[in-house]
């Protein structure tokens, strides 16, 4: 069969219908695979997959930069229904063809393991259901994106209200906190309805594929080969035993430092010594410039990577009305270039988000030499090591001396705040992950939002109640906390990875405290492997151990504690 040239860019494919894609799949399906042509055949398939993925990235990004853009929404839905579903079916045929050939491309054992799993899991009936699932997550985004309140005569997004809870004026903090919480509660019914529709779809997906429950199906779908659901539940127990007492101590110290009889939820983000909030930057341009300087200080090649993103306008950083919530880094696969999206409003938390997403972006750059797209598909457990390690590796350079944001005192203050949040994250992560284990193994109960409220409240009590924090009057606000965690609606079960990765990142940072240059070198080496190694191997390449038991949590808590004390004394 004559060679069929691929488009040079994904832009050429923007308005393609499914019929335009078919000849390229047929070209791959009709070729006979042998040892002589396996590399060229694989490269063609990989390049074509990347071009399709890039069309998908383009339409997805359009829906997040403006949730009110109806044309973008329409193009996203068309891509999901017309292209993505059909391409999945054709890719399934190609995966079978590769497996049946018995030929293994060089350095392809890990992707092959994933392909075997995907072939076994594939179920054509599920494709339209997965499309519906994606559409419903966009409905969720639209609800959250439209949440505004009136604050001091202006309409502001809830995200834009977040800097107020950092202010030293306690009365203003309380007002802002209550206003945001009450506004969220107004959408309680809307989000409950979206959840019920999503859960119904997910139950059906598991049934269609012959699984007892959605958790078992999702485990396979996420290619979690290196740990089990029970390992996660044990992780939760370790957090309860090792981390929660330490957080309890931090909360007690905060109450004493603030000179309060009891802490309220709006007292958890303010500086404990009642200093004015850190105001690291005035606008997104300044955030971008200073983070560039920081990345440059960590490693000049990483600085160059970030410069490419700036030059090619691959950053959308400032918060505005109508933007989807949160922050993410995605990839234009064929060009092997990342794109960072976030909602910056001028806080230190935004600096952390930028450094975090920068780590994801560097993963794209560092692994771009791997020939096939499937070698670069990184499990989130290690993808998050890339981002969380960058937050810690960059920390010594956030001072003005390195072109960053702060004088030495404020830098220490920002770093202590980050480390305390790191520790306080684990109990919250256990709530989010525990909730999903419950929901997907008890789907009939979870179909009733009142039961979801009850389970979330129970988990909150287990992991997030502290002796010196009074949340008694906020039962409804606490019980509906699962409404505010977008991962539950967008990417089910994707949350425990943050907890595991934080342990990996702390180990990378522990190495950096002894030898920063060597730690950065190992970090970059691990990133260059993409997803082409097992989880334990990737952690090991970064100079860490893939473990999330009580011993590892104890090591992490002790290291963080000792560093907080050191910086406090400075």
N, C-alpha and C positions, 0 to 999 in steps of 0.2 A: 504493500500500500504506500502511495506517495506521502512524503512528509507533509504535515499540516502545520504551518507556522502559527505560533501563539501570538496573541496581541502583544504589543510592546509595553503597554501600560493598562491598568485597570480602568482608566478614564474612557478608553475606547469601548468598554463593556457596559458603561453606565446605563444605557437604555436597551440593553439586550433583553430579548425574551428567552424563554427556556429553549425554544427551537434553535437559537444561535449557539447554545452551549453543546447541544447533542453531538455535532460532528467531532468535537475534541474528545469527548468520552468514547465515542465509537472508534476513533483512531487508536486510542489506548487499548480498548477491549478486543480489537481484531488483530492486534500484533501478537506474534508468538514470542514468549519470553524465553531467552536463553542466557547462558553465562556471558556471552559477548555483548548482548544489548541491555542487560539488566540495569546498568547504571544510567544509560541514556533514557530508557523507559521510565525509570523511577524519577529522574530529574524532570522529565516532561510532565509527569503526573503531579510532582511536587510544585512545579512552577504554576501549573494550571490551578491547582488547589489554592495557592497563595493569591493568584489573581482574583479568584472567586471570593476568597476571604477578605480581600481588600475592598471589593465592591460592598461586601457586608459591613465592614468597618465604617466605610464612608456613610452609608445610610444610617447606621446606629449612632454615630457621632452627631449627625444632623438632628436626630430626635432628642438628644440630650442638651445641646447648646441652646435649643429653643423648644420647650415642650408644647408650645402653642402652635408650632409650625405644622399645619394640617397636611401640607404637601410632603413634608419629610416623613410624617407618620404613614402616609399612604405608600410612599416608596419603600419604607421599612417593611410594611405588611406584605407588599407585592414581592419583595425579595424573599421574605420568609416562606410565603406560600408557593410562589412560582419557581424560585431558583433553589433555595436552601433545601427544601424537602426533596425535590427531584435529584439534586446533586448528591444528597445523602444516599439515595437509592443506587445511583450509578457508582458512587464511591464504594458502596458495599460490594458490588460486583467486581470492582477492581481489587479490593482487599482479598476477596475469595480467589481471584485469578492469581494474585501474588502467592497466597498460601498454597494453592494447588500446584504451582510451578515447583515448589520445594526448593527454590533458589533463594538464598539469603544474601542481600547486599552486604558489603563490608560495613562493619561497625553498626549493625542494625538490630542487635538482639533485643534491646529494650523496646524500641518502637514495634518490633514484631510481636512481643508479648502483648502490647496494647492493642495491636491490630487483631490478634486472635480473640481477645476479650470483646472487642467491638463487633466482630463477626458473630460471635455467640449471642451477644446482647441485642443485636439488630432486630427490629420488629416494625415492618412497614406501617402497620396500623397506628403506631405511636408518633409518626412524623407530624400529621396534622395536629395531634394533641400537644406536641412540644411547641408547635407554632402558636397554638392558643395560649399556652403557658407564657410564652414570651410576650404576647400581646397584652395579657393581663398584667404583667409586671410594668408595662408602659402605662396602663390605667392607674396603677399604684403611683407611679412617678408623677402623673398629671395631678393627682389628688395632693401629693406632698408639695409639688412645685407651685401649686396655687395657694398654699397656706401663707397668708399675710395677715398682719395686725396693724392697728394704728398705734404709733408710738410717737408721742410728743408732736402731734399734728401731721405726721407723715405716715404713708403706707410703707411698711417694710416687710421683708421676708423674715421668717423665723430664724434663718441663718444669720441675717443682718442684726438680729437682736442679741445673738450669742455674746458679743463683746461686753454687753452690759453686766452679765453675771460675773465678769472679772473686776468690776468696779468696786471701790472701797465703800461706797454708799450702800449700806445694807438694805435700806428701804427700796431703793431703785432696783437692786438685784432681785429682791422678792417680787416686786411688781412685774419685772420683765419675765422672771421664771414662771410666775402664775399665768401671765398673759399668754406665753408660748404654750404652756401645758393645757390651758383651757381651749385655746384655738385648735390644738391637736385633737382634743376630745370631741370637738364638733364634727369631725370626720369619722367618728367611731363606727357608725353604721355603714358608711361607704367602704371603709377598709375591711370590715367584717365580711361584707358581701363579696369583695374581691378575693379574700382568703378562702371563703367557702367554694368559690368557683375553681380557684387554683388547686385546692386540696382534692376536690373531686377529680380533676384532670390527673393529678399525680397518682391517686389511688388506681385509676384506670390504666395508666401507663405501666404500673407494676403488674397489674393483673394480666394485661395483654402479653407481657413478656414472660409470664409464668412464675412471677415472684410472689412470695407470701405477703410481703409488705414493701412499701416504697423505699424504706431505708436500705433494704438488701439490694434492690435494683440500683439505687443511687450510688451505693458503695462501689458496685461494679462499674457504673457509668463514670464515676470519678477516678477509676483505676487505682483504688486504694489497696494496693497489693501488699503493702508493708506493715499494715496495722489493722485491727479489728474494731467493731463497735464497742466491745468490752474494754479494749485498751483506752478508748475515749472516756468511758464511764469511770475507769480507774484513775484517769487523769483528773477528772472532776473531784474524785475523793481526795487525791493528793493536794489539789488546790484548797479544798475545804480544810485539810489538816495542816498544811505548811504555810499557805499564802494568806488565808483569811485572818489568822491571828496577827500576822504582820500588818495587814491593812487596818485591823482594829487599833493597833498601836499608832499607826500614822493618823488615823481619825482622831484619836485621843489627843495626840500632840497638836494637831490642827486646832482643836477646840480650845486647848490651853493657850496656844499662840495668839488666837484671835480674841482671847479673854471672854469667851461666851460660856453660858451655863450649859447650853445644848446646841449642837449643830443642826441646821436645817439644810435641805437639798441645795438651796441657793448659796450656801457657804462653802461648797466643795471645790469651786474653781477660783475663787478670789485668792490673792496672795495671803498666806497665813500671817504675815507681819503687817497686813493692811497697807502695803505699798501700792502705789498706783499700778494698773496693769501694764505689762510690757507692750510697747507699741513699736514693733520692729520695722514696720514699713508703712508708707502712706498709700501706695497703689501697687497694682500688679507688676508694673514695669520695674519698680524698685525690688520687689520680691524676686523677680526673674534675674536681675543683674547680680544681686548679692548672693543668691544661691549658685549662680555661675562661678563667682569667685571662690565660694566654699568648695564646690566640686573640683575646681582647678587645684585647690590646696590639698585635697585628699589625693588626687592623682591627675597629672596633666592630660592623660588620655581620656579620662572621664570628663574633664573640663571640655575637651574637644568634642566629645559626643554631645554634650549639652549645647554647645555652640551651634552644632548642626541643627538641633531642634529649634533654637532661637531663629536662626537664619531662614529655616523652612516653615516658620510659623506653625509649629507643632505643639503649641501651648495655648490653652484657654483657661485663664486662672481666676479672673475676678467674678465674684458673686453678682447676679442681677436677677430681677424678677423673670420667671419663666424658665430658668435653667433647671435641669434635673438636679436632685440632691446629691451630695457626696462628692467624692473625687475618684478618679480611676486613671490607669494608664492602659491604653490599648495599642494595637500594632497595625500598621499598614504592611501586611505580610510580604508582598512581592518586593516592595522597596526596602524591606527590613528596617523600617523606621517607626519609632514609637510616637504616640500622641498623648499628652497629659491634659486632663480636664479636672478642674477643682472649683471651689467656691470661696475664694479668699476674701476676708473682710478686715485684715490688718492685725490679726492676733498671732501669738507665738505658735498656737496650734496649726495655723496655716503654714508656718515655716516647717514644722514637723511633717505636715502632709506633703509639702513640696520636696523635702529631702527623701521621704518615703517613696513617692511616685518616681522620683529620680532614680532610685535603686531599681525599680521595675524597668525603667527605660534603659538603664545600662545593661540589663539582662539581654535585651533585644540586640544591642550593639555588640556585646561581648560574644554572643553565640552565633553571630551572623555568618561565620565561616562554615558552619555545618551544612552539608549540601542539601539535605531533605527536610521539608517542613516538619515531618513527624519526629525528627530528631530534636527539634527545638521546642516541642510541646512540653512545657515544664509543669509538673504537679504544683498545686498551690502551696503545699507544705514547704517546698523549697523556694518557689517564686517569692514568698513572703520573707524568707531569710534574706533574699537580695535586697528587699526594700527596708526591712527593719534593721538590718546590719548597717545600711547606709545612714540611717538616722543616727546611729551610735558612732560610726566611723567619722562622720562629718562633725560631730559635736565639738571636738577641740578647735574647730575653725570657724565657729559662728561669731567670733569677736571681730570688732572693727579692724583690728591689727591685720586680719586676713581678708579684709574687704567684706566682712559679714555685717551683723546687725547690732552687736552689743559691746558695751564696755565689759571688762573682766567680771565685775560684780553681777551685772545683769546676765551675763553668759552663764555664770554658775547657778544663778537663780533659775534660768530657763532649763538648764540641764537637770537640776534637782527636780523641778516640776515634771520634766519628761520621765525621769526614772521613777518617780512616785506613781505617775499615771501608768507606767509599764507594769508595775506590781499590781495596781488597782484594776488593771484590765483583766487579769486572769479570772477573778471571781465573776466578773460580768460575762466574760467569754463562756464560762461554765453554765451560766443561766441560758444564754442564747443556744448553745449546743445541746444542753440538756432538754430544753423546750422542744427542739426538733426531733431528738430521739423519742421523746414521749409522743409528739404529734403524729409521727409517721409509723409508729408501732401500735398506736391506739387511734386509728383514723376516725372511727365512728364517734368516739368521745370528742376528738379535735374538730369535728364538723360543727359542733356547737361552740360559738365564740365565748360563751360564758365559761365553759370548761377550760378553754385556752387561757382566759383571764385568770382562772383559779390556779392552773398549773404554773403559769408565769409567776403569779404571786407566791406560790409555794417555793419555787426555785429561788425567787428573790429573797425570801425569808432565809433560805438555807445558805445562800452565798453572799448576800448583800445587806444583811442587817448587822449593824454594829452598835456596841454599847452606848456610844456617845452621839449617835445620829438619830434624830427624831423625824420619822416620815409618817407617823400614825394617821394624820388627817388626809393623806393622799392616796387612799386605797384605789380609787378609780384610775388615777394617773399611773400608779405603779402597775396595776393589773393589766393595763393596755400598753405596757412598755414594748410588747412584741409588735405593735403597730409601727414603731419608730425604727425598726431594724430592717433596712432595705434588703439585706442578704436573704432574709426569710422568704421574701417575695420573688427576688431575682435569681438567686443561686442557692437553692436549698442545700443545707449541710456544709456550705462553705463558710466556716467560721472557726472551727477548732484549729484549722491550719494556722491562724494567727497566733494561737496559743503555743503550738508546737514550734512555729518559726521564731517566736520571741525567745524561746529557749536556745535555738540555734544561734540567733543574733547575739544573745548575751555571751555565748561561748566565743563567737568571733571577736566581740568587743573585749572579752577577758584576755584573748591573745593580743589584741591591739594595745592593751594597757602595758603589756610587756614589750611588744615590738610592733609599732603601728605599720611600718613599711611592709614587714613580712605578712602581717594579717591582711593588708589590702591586696598584696600579691596573691595570697591563697584565695581570698574572696573573688578576685577577678578570674582566677583559674577555674574555680567552681562554677562561676557564671558562664564561662566559655563552653562548659559541657552541655549547656541547654538542658534538655530532659533526657539526655542520652546516657543515663546511669540510674541505678536504683536510688531510692531516698537515702538509705544509709551511706551509700558511696558518695552522693552529692554533699551530704553533711560532712563526711570525712574529708573530702577535697577542700572544703572551706575551713578545715581545722576544728571541726565540731563532732559531736556524737549525736546520732538520732535516738534520743531518749526523752521521755516526758513522764518520768516516774517521780516518786518522792525525793529520791537522792538528787536528781537533776534540778528539781524545784528548789531544794534546800541550797544547792550550790548557787543558783541564780539569785535567790533572795539575799543570801549572805554577801554576794559580790555587790549587788546593788546597794545594800545597806552600808557596806564599808565605804563605797564611793560617795554616797550621800553625806556620810559623816565627814569624809575628807574635804568635800567641797563646802560643807557648812562651816568647817573650821577655817577655811581660806577666807 
